[in-house]
Amino acid sequence: MVYRESLTDFLQDIHNTKGLKRFETNTLDELDTFKMVRRLNLDFDNALQYCICKTHNFKIVSFDKRFDSTDVVRIEPVHILKQ
């Protein structure tokens, strides 16, 4: 049950964080994501983040260096915290 409590705390923190937005996807977005999985050799979660960044012209904040092989700019979290 610790898992449920941790997940509940995490989701509550996300909900309460000011300035944080969630972007919902639809089935067509997810079909496009599968194309990116193959094309960019990313897993589905990373490909979905990539597609959202491309759609909204965002940079991605991540430790995952696999994004460096894409055309989305990756920023490590430490660089955001220094601002």
VOBA-1610 file (N, C-alpha, C; in pm, whole numbers, padded with zeros to 5 digits, always signed):
BEGIN
Met+00080-00121+00000Met+00000+00000+00000Met+00085+00128+00000Val+00214+00112+00029Val+00303+00228+00025Val+00305+00287-00115Tyr+00298+00199-00216Tyr+00296+00244-00355Tyr+00178+00338-00379Arg+00061+00302-00331Arg-00058+00386-00350Arg-00042+00521-00282Glu+00012+00520-00161Glu+00033+00646-00088Glu+00133+00734-00161Ser+00241+00674-00209Ser+00343+00752-00281Ser+00286+00809-00410Leu+00210+00729-00482Leu+00150+00776-00606Leu+00048+00887-00578Thr-00030+00871-00475Thr-00127+00974-00437Thr-00056+01104-00402Asp+00053+01095-00324Asp+00131+01215-00288Asp+00189+01281-00413Phe+00243+01199-00503Phe+00302+01251-00626Phe+00197+01325-00711Leu+00082+01262-00731Leu-00023+01325-00812Leu-00075+01452-00746Gln-00085+01452-00614Gln-00130+01573-00543Gln-00028+01686-00560Asp+00101+01651-00554Asp+00205+01752-00574Asp+00197+01812-00714Ile+00176+01727-00813Ile+00163+01776-00950Ile+00042+01869-00962His-00067+01828-00904His-00190+01909-00910His-00169+02045-00844Asn-00092+02050-00737Asn-00074+02174-00660Asn+00040+02262-00711Thr+00119+02214-00803Thr+00233+02291-00851Thr+00185+02402-00944Lys+00214+02525-00906Lys+00173+02640-00987Lys+00260+02649-01112Gly+00198+02678-01223Gly+00270+02694-01348Gly+00294+02565-01424Leu+00258+02453-01364Leu+00276+02325-01430Leu+00150+02290-01507Lys+00166+02256-01633Lys+00052+02221-01717Lys+00065+02078-01765Arg-00048+02013-01776Arg-00053+01879-01835Arg-00107+01893-01976Phe-00052+01816-02066Phe-00099+01817-02203Phe-00159+01681-02233Glu-00285+01682-02265Glu-00352+01557-02297Glu-00334+01524-02444Thr-00330+01396-02472Thr-00317+01351-02610Thr-00442+01274-02650Asn-00461+01267-02779Asn-00573+01188-02830Asn-00517+01069-02908Thr-00605+00990-02961Thr-00564+00869-03032Thr-00475+00899-03152Leu-00506+01004-03226Leu-00423+01039-03341Leu-00284+01082-03298Asp-00275+01156-03187Asp-00144+01193-03134Asp-00063+01069-03100Glu-00129+00971-03041Glu-00061+00850-03000Glu-00021+00763-03120Leu-00100+00767-03226Leu-00061+00699-03350Leu+00063+00764-03409Asp+00067+00897-03408Asp+00186+00969-03454Asp+00308+00935-03368Thr+00283+00916-03239Thr+00390+00881-03147Thr+00454+00749-03187Phe+00374+00652-03226Phe+00430+00523-03268Phe+00520+00539-03389Lys+00490+00632-03477Lys+00578+00659-03590Lys+00714+00710-03541Met+00711+00794-03438Met+00834+00850-03383Met+00915+00743-03309Val+00846+00646-03249Val+00916+00536-03183Val+01007+00468-03283Arg+00954+00438-03399Arg+01033+00370-03503Arg+01138+00462-03564Arg+01096+00584-03597Arg+01186+00675-03668Arg+01303+00721-03581Leu+01276+00751-03453Leu+01379+00807-03366Leu+01440+00706-03269Asn+01391+00582-03276Asn+01440+00478-03187Asn+01426+00517-03040Leu+01308+00568-03005Leu+01275+00604-02867Leu+01168+00509-02816Asp+01158+00497-02684Asp+01046+00421-02631Asp+00921+00508-02639Phe+00805+00449-02613Phe+00680+00522-02633Phe+00672+00648-02547Asp+00710+00638-02421Asp+00701+00755-02332Asp+00788+00870-02381Asn+00910+00840-02419Asn+00997+00946-02471Asn+00947+01001-02604Ala+00896+00913-02688Ala+00843+00959-02816Ala+00721+01049-02796Leu+00640+01017-02697Leu+00523+01101-02667Leu+00569+01239-02619Gln+00669+01242-02532Gln+00724+01371-02487Gln+00781+01449-02605Tyr+00850+01379-02693Tyr+00906+01441-02812Tyr+00794+01505-02896Cys+00687+01430-02922Cys+00577+01480-03004Cys+00511+01602-02942Ile+00493+01600-02812Ile+00434+01715-02743Ile+00525+01837-02756Cys+00656+01816-02739Cys+00750+01927-02754Cys+00748+01983-02895Lys+00743+01896-02995Lys+00739+01943-03133Lys+00610+02020-03162Thr+00498+01969-03113Thr+00369+02032-03137Thr+00362+02173-03077His+00420+02189-02960His+00409+02316-02887His+00537+02399-02891Asn+00636+02354-02969Asn+00763+02424-02982Asn+00831+02440-02845Phe+00834+02331-02767Phe+00896+02330-02635Phe+01035+02270-02643Lys+01114+02302-02541Lys+01238+02229-02514Lys+01200+02122-02412Ile+01284+02021-02400Ile+01255+01915-02303Ile+01355+01921-02189Val+01305+01908-02068Val+01390+01904-01949Val+01401+01757-01910Ser+01522+01703-01922Ser+01540+01561-01898Ser+01688+01529-01879Phe+01714+01422-01802Phe+01849+01368-01793Phe+01878+01273-01908Asp+01775+01233-01980Asp+01785+01128-02082Asp+01856+01180-02207Lys+01977+01133-02228Lys+02059+01180-02341Lys+02009+01128-02476Arg+01914+01034-02475Arg+01860+00987-02603Arg+01790+01098-02679Phe+01743+01201-02609Phe+01680+01314-02677Phe+01781+01395-02758Asp+01910+01381-02726Asp+02013+01456-02798Asp+02021+01416-02944Ser+01971+01300-02978Ser+01974+01256-03118Ser+01850+01304-03195Thr+01765+01384-03129Thr+01646+01438-03194Thr+01666+01586-03222Asp+01568+01647-03285Asp+01575+01790-03313Asp+01506+01874-03206Val+01478+01816-03090Val+01424+01891-02977Val+01540+01922-02883Val+01548+02046-02839Val+01655+02087-02748Val+01629+02027-02610Arg+01732+01958-02557Arg+01722+01900-02423Arg+01800+01985-02324Ile+01736+02013-02210Ile+01799+02088-02102Ile+01801+01997-01980Glu+01915+01988-01914Glu+01921+01907-01793Glu+01856+01985-01678Pro+01788+01913-01589Pro+01717+01979-01478Pro+01804+02073-01397Val+01931+02041-01379Val+02019+02127-01300Val+02027+02268-01360His+02016+02279-01491His+02022+02412-01555His+01895+02492-01531Ile+01785+02427-01511Ile+01660+02496-01478Ile+01664+02545-01335Leu+01719+02463-01246Leu+01725+02499-01104Leu+01817+02616-01076Lys+01916+02638-01163Lys+02010+02749-01144Lys+01950+02884-01180Gln+01839+02883-01252Gln+01781+03010-01300Gln+01709+03083-01191
//
